[in-house]
Amino acid sequence: TLPCSRGACTNLGSSFIARAALLIDPACIWSLGPFACSSAVTMSPLMDSYAIADGVSFWRSPACPPVPGEPSVVNIALATIGFIVATLVSRPLSSMLSRTYSKLSDAERYDWDSRVISTFHAAIAFPMAFHSAMYSPEFSSLSRAMEFPPHTFSIFHFVLGYMYCDTLFLVLNRHLYPEWKVYVFHHFVVISYVTSCLAYGCGMYFAILSLIFEATNPFVNLHFFLEKRGKGGTLFALLNDAIVFLLFFVFRILNQIWLGYEIFV
């Protein structure tokens, strides 16, 4: 039994079926972690069979108050506007700071601009996500699948602002970017998941682990900038490529394995 603002709560375990069912049945979003208040408890119809099959009690309480993670429209809108302004400002700045920029084609300029903003996003999102995953006490408990440190809201508002902004410019510049549909689909998936995390307070830990992937993006983008400036074969470029390889292995491959372990084991 864990403390709860509405009385006693039941720690309901973290088995594989419990976690899988959490993804399958929206009615059981309160099933894992300290939000399963014991007052006025009802059984989710879909979860009943899982409870019998796995020997785990799955409870859902309509009496529990909504989690304080509802998406803040104002914060997300401000983040989106901020990224749009940053994208528009990056164009004259890139033209002033790099003689290469003016020599690029329209498609290459769009790619350059998007990578500048991608680097800015990653430079902020990665350290915030890494700090959250490693040092937030809320993510150190067995019920962390349903925990949500307050500062994670700010991280996800920031991420959604970037996703909405990048989606907008992908659509507006689709004639310059043949793969735009792939990235729009990727952004749609990310927006849907992050919004669900904010709305229901579940799965934030796993979203934070996924955001750690952003560690590689500044160095991948730097590779692009160096190539466009004709510096691709320099010692600095080779060192950057080595860093990309190392970070990709640690934060995308090993972190992906750890993410799978945390979800399914």
N, C-alpha and C positions, 0 to 999 in steps of 0.2 A: 504494500500500500504506500502510495506517494502523496505528498501534500497537494492540495488543489484549492483554488479559490472558491469552488462550489462544494467543498467537502472532500471526503475520501475518494481516492482514485485507485484504479487497479492496474498494476503493472502486468501487461498481458503477454509478455514474452516477445521473441523476435525470430520465430522459426521461418523457414523458407516459404512455407505456404502462407503464413501470416503476411509476409511482405508481398508475395505475389498477389494475394487477394486484395491487399491495400491498393494495388494498381488496377485490379479488375473491377472492384465494386466501389463506386463513389460514396455509397451509403455507409461505408465502414471507415471513412476518413478519420474518425475519432478512435479507431480500434487500437492503435499502437501508441504507447506513451501516456503521459500524465493527463491527457485530455479526456480519457475514458472515465468520467465521473460516475460514481456508483449510484447516484440518486436517479430515480426514475429510469432505470436501465431497460432497454429493449434489445432484442436480438435481431440483427439484420438477417432477412430471409436467406440471402445468398450465402452468408457466412455460416449459417447453421450447419450445412453439410461439411464445411471445412473444419468446423469446431469438432464435429464427431470424428472426422477422418484423422485429424492431426492431434486430437486430445488437448487442444488449446482453446481457452474461452475467448471469444471475440464479442465484445460488447460495444454498443453504440448508445449514447445518451442524448436524446433531443433536448434534455434540460440543461446540458452544458452550454455555456455562453460561447458565441463565436470567438474564434481565436483572433487576437489583435493583429492580424496580418493582412487585412483587406487592402488591395492595391490602392495606393494614393494616386489618384488621377492627376492631381496638381503637380506632385513631385515628378511623376513620369513625364508629364507634358513639359515641365521645365527642363528636364534632362534631354528630352527630344529636341526642344528648341535650341538648347545649348549646343548639341552636336551639329544641328543644321547650321548654326552660325559659325561654329568652328570649321565646318567643311567649306563654307563660302569664304571664310577668312584665309584658310590655308592656301587657296589658289593664288591670290596676289603675293602672299608671303613666300610661297615656293618659287614664284616667278622672280622675286627680288633676291632670294637667298641662293638660288641655284640657276646657273646659266643653262643647265641641261633641260630644265623644265620647258622652256620656250621652244626647244627643238623637238619635243615629243609630239606624236600624233594625238588627236583628240581622244582616242581610246586609251593611249598610254597615260595621258594626263588624268583621265578619270581614274585609272588604276592607281596612279601616283597619289591622287587626292584621297582615295578610299584607304590606301595603306597608311597615310599620315594619320587619319582619324582612327584607324584600327590600332596603330601603335599607341596613340594617346589613350584609347580605351583600355588596352592591355596593360599599359604602364600603371594604371590606377586599379583596374579590376583584379589583376593577379595578386599584388601584395595584400589587398583587403581580403580576398578570398583565402589566401594562404594563411594569413594571421587568424582568420575565423576558424579554419579547419584545425589549425595546430594549437591554438591557445584559448579558444572560447570554452569556458567551463560547461556551457550548455551542450557542447558537442562531445563531452567526455563521458556521458552516461550511456547506459544500454538503450535508453529510449530516445536517442538522439535523432532517430528518423522523424520524430515529431517535434523536436525542439526548434526554437527559432530565436537566437539572440537578437535583440532589438536592432543592432547595427547591420544585420543582414538585410533588413528592409532597404536601407540606403544603397547597399551593393546592388540589389536587384532592380531598384528604381533606375540606377545608373546604367545597368546592363540593358534594361528595356528601352531606355532613351536611345542608346546606341543602335539597338536592333531596329527600332522604328525608323530612325534616321537613315540607316544604311539601306533598309528595305525601300524607303522612298526614293533614294538616289539610284538604286538598282533599277527600279521601274522607270524612272525618268530617263535613265541612260541605257535602257535595254538594247538600243540599236548599236551601242558601242561595246557591249559585253555579251557575247553569245551564250555564256553559261549562267546568265542572270536568273533563270528559272530554278536552277539547282540551289543557288544561294538564297533565293526567296523562300524556297521550301525549307531549307535549313533554319532560316530566321523564324519562319512560322512555327516550327517545332520548338525552338528555344523560347519564343514568346509564350507559347501555350504552356510549356512546363513551368517557366518562371512565374507566370501569372497564377498558375495553380498553387505553386508554393506560397505565394503571397496571400492568396485568397483563403487557403485552408491550413497553412502552417505546417504542412507535411512535406517530407522529402527535401528540406532545405540543405541538410548536410550533404546529400548526394549532389545537389545542384552546385554547392560550393566546391566540392571535389572536381566537378566538371569544369568549373571556371578556372581552376588551376592550370588547365590546358593552355590558357592564354599566355603562359610564361614564354612560349616559343615565338609568338607572333612578332614582337619587336625585332628579333634577330632574323626571322624569315623576311620581314619587310625590308630590313637593312640590306639583306642580300639583293633584293630587287633594286633598291636605290643605287647600290654600288655597281650593279650590272648596267643600269641605264647611264651611269656616269662614266662607264668604261673602266671601272676599277675592279672588275671581277676577278682578275688574276693576281691581285696584290696580296702581300702577306697578311694585311689586315682582313681582306676578304676571306682568305683561307682560315684565319683564326675565327672569324665570325661563323663560317660554315661548320667548324669543329664545335663551336658553342651550340649551334642549331642542333647538331647531331646529339650532343650530350643532353641538352634540355628536352629534346623530343623523346629520347629514350626514358628519361627520368619522369617527366611530367605528363607525357601522353601514353607511353607504353606501360611503364610500371604503375603509374597512377590509375590507368584504366584497369589493370589487373586488380589493384587494391579496391577500386570502386566496385568491380564485380564481386570481389570477396565480401565487401561490406554489405552488399545487397543480398547475395544469395547464400552466404555461409552463416 
